Amino acid sequence: MRKKFLLSFLTFVSFVLSGVLIVYAKEENAMQSVKGKKAVMIIARSNFRDEELLKPKEVLEKNGVTVTVASSSLKETTGMLGAKVKPDILFTNINVSEYDAVIFVGGSGATEYWDNPTAHKIANDANNAKKIVGAICIAPVTLAKAGLLANKKVTTYPSTVSDIKSAGAKYSGADVERDGNIITATGPAVAQKFGETIVNALGE
């Protein structure tokens, strides 16, 4: 009886361990597939949303992605919750060909890019090159005004739903939405999931 129990227990342990190893192997493969990739995150010169930069950035870097922070000024900028960040480059100096993902961060200050021709060109160049194009909170409006969201399934911060709909977007209302190479998210509460979705897309 004890032998039978021991055999059953060992079989169970073996089954659990094999499951753990499979999950670990998948995570390792995901990490290896994005290691060496590069992303640029574009923030406003003031009042970017802290979590929408910091959480996806942490997720990306944890998975081996090199992240560059760009803005319209190289001076230290302050997030809506007080985070201090010194951008690496001016957003006008972004060379899309150097990156695998271009990500527009939200926050009230993100309106500065809504009607900015350079921001529109960066978004279009990235989209045309089949790079991952991400935008969170109110930043999807920049993509909408750049002409990227027509007939695309996307999400955005509630206050900007009409802005993306008027550009022909199909608003889904999801926390995070992906349509091809375009990834959008509603706001700070889903910043982590937004980052994870970008990592998964980069790993494909």
GINORNOR-V900128 format. One record per backbone hydrogen bond with DSSP energy under -1.0 kcal/mol. NH is the residue of the N-H (numbers start at 0). CO is the residue of the C=O. E is the energy in kcal/mol with one decimal. If there is no record, write none. Layout:
BEGIN
nh->NH co->CO e->E
nh->NH co->CO e->E
END
This chain:
BEGIN
nh->4 co->0 e->-2.4
nh->5 co->1 e->-2.8
nh->6 co->2 e->-2.6
nh->7 co->3 e->-2.3
nh->8 co->4 e->-2.7
nh->9 co->5 e->-2.7
nh->10 co->6 e->-2.1
nh->11 co->7 e->-2.2
nh->12 co->8 e->-2.7
nh->13 co->9 e->-2.5
nh->14 co->10 e->-2.1
nh->15 co->11 e->-2.5
nh->16 co->12 e->-2.7
nh->17 co->13 e->-2.2
nh->18 co->14 e->-1.8
nh->19 co->15 e->-2.3
nh->20 co->16 e->-2.6
nh->21 co->17 e->-2.0
nh->22 co->18 e->-2.2
nh->23 co->19 e->-2.7
nh->24 co->20 e->-2.7
nh->25 co->21 e->-2.2
nh->26 co->22 e->-2.3
nh->27 co->23 e->-2.5
nh->28 co->24 e->-2.5
nh->29 co->25 e->-2.3
nh->30 co->26 e->-2.3
nh->31 co->27 e->-2.7
nh->32 co->28 e->-2.1
nh->33 co->29 e->-1.0
nh->34 co->30 e->-1.6
nh->35 co->63 e->-2.2
nh->36 co->33 e->-2.4
nh->38 co->65 e->-2.8
nh->39 co->100 e->-2.3
nh->40 co->67 e->-3.0
nh->41 co->102 e->-3.4
nh->42 co->69 e->-2.8
nh->46 co->77 e->-2.2
nh->48 co->105 e->-2.0
nh->52 co->49 e->-1.1
nh->53 co->49 e->-2.9
nh->54 co->50 e->-2.0
nh->56 co->52 e->-1.9
nh->57 co->53 e->-2.1
nh->58 co->54 e->-2.3
nh->59 co->55 e->-2.9
nh->60 co->56 e->-2.6
nh->61 co->57 e->-2.4
nh->62 co->58 e->-1.1
nh->63 co->60 e->-1.7
nh->64 co->59 e->-2.5
nh->65 co->36 e->-2.7
nh->67 co->38 e->-2.6
nh->69 co->40 e->-2.8
nh->70 co->88 e->-1.6
nh->76 co->84 e->-3.5
nh->78 co->82 e->-2.9
nh->79 co->47 e->-2.6
nh->81 co->78 e->-1.5
nh->84 co->76 e->-2.6
nh->87 co->68 e->-2.6
nh->88 co->68 e->-1.7
nh->90 co->70 e->-2.9
nh->92 co->89 e->-1.8
nh->93 co->90 e->-1.4
nh->97 co->94 e->-2.5
nh->98 co->95 e->-1.9
nh->99 co->37 e->-3.2
nh->100 co->37 e->-1.2
nh->101 co->131 e->-2.9
nh->102 co->39 e->-2.9
nh->103 co->133 e->-3.1
nh->104 co->41 e->-2.6
nh->108 co->46 e->-2.6
nh->109 co->106 e->-2.1
nh->110 co->107 e->-1.1
nh->111 co->108 e->-2.0
nh->112 co->109 e->-1.8
nh->113 co->110 e->-1.0
nh->115 co->112 e->-1.2
nh->119 co->115 e->-2.2
nh->120 co->116 e->-2.3
nh->121 co->117 e->-2.5
nh->122 co->118 e->-2.4
nh->123 co->119 e->-2.5
nh->124 co->120 e->-3.2
nh->125 co->121 e->-2.4
nh->126 co->122 e->-2.3
nh->127 co->123 e->-3.0
nh->128 co->124 e->-1.5
nh->129 co->126 e->-1.7
nh->130 co->125 e->-2.9
nh->131 co->99 e->-2.3
nh->132 co->180 e->-2.8
nh->133 co->101 e->-2.8
nh->134 co->182 e->-2.0
nh->135 co->103 e->-1.7
nh->136 co->184 e->-1.8
nh->138 co->135 e->-1.8
nh->140 co->137 e->-1.5
nh->141 co->138 e->-1.6
nh->143 co->139 e->-2.5
nh->144 co->140 e->-2.8
nh->145 co->141 e->-1.1
nh->146 co->143 e->-1.2
nh->147 co->142 e->-2.5
nh->150 co->167 e->-3.0
nh->151 co->148 e->-2.3
nh->153 co->169 e->-2.1
nh->156 co->136 e->-2.1
nh->159 co->156 e->-2.5
nh->160 co->157 e->-1.3
nh->163 co->159 e->-1.6
nh->164 co->160 e->-2.3
nh->165 co->161 e->-2.2
nh->167 co->164 e->-2.0
nh->168 co->163 e->-2.3
nh->169 co->151 e->-3.4
nh->171 co->153 e->-2.8
nh->176 co->183 e->-3.0
nh->178 co->181 e->-2.7
nh->181 co->178 e->-1.8
nh->182 co->132 e->-2.6
nh->183 co->176 e->-2.7
nh->184 co->134 e->-1.5
nh->185 co->174 e->-2.2
nh->189 co->186 e->-1.7
nh->190 co->187 e->-1.5
nh->193 co->189 e->-2.5
nh->194 co->190 e->-2.2
nh->195 co->191 e->-2.3
nh->196 co->192 e->-2.4
nh->197 co->193 e->-1.8
nh->198 co->194 e->-2.2
nh->199 co->195 e->-2.4
nh->200 co->196 e->-2.1
nh->201 co->197 e->-2.5
nh->202 co->198 e->-1.6
nh->203 co->200 e->-1.1
END
